[in-house]
Amino acid sequence: MKRNSVLRAASAVLALLALLAILCAVTVTGGGFLDLSNMVRMACAGAAVV
């Protein structure tokens, strides 16, 4: 029982992190000097896939 609840909690946390990474990848914008928004977008998309 305890292991099942731990796995369920871990799954819920990972799902929330994936949603946050997708939101980050969709909404990140940038401009100006040293614009790293494209790299951040790729990193967030990669995190969402994993």
C-alpha angles and dihedrals in degrees: 000000000000094000091050092054092047091052091047091051092047090050091051092050092049091049090053091049090051091052090049091050091050090049090049093049092050100044105035112118132166147169143171130051117358096006108194097169093112091054091047090049091053092047092050092047090050091050090050091052094049 
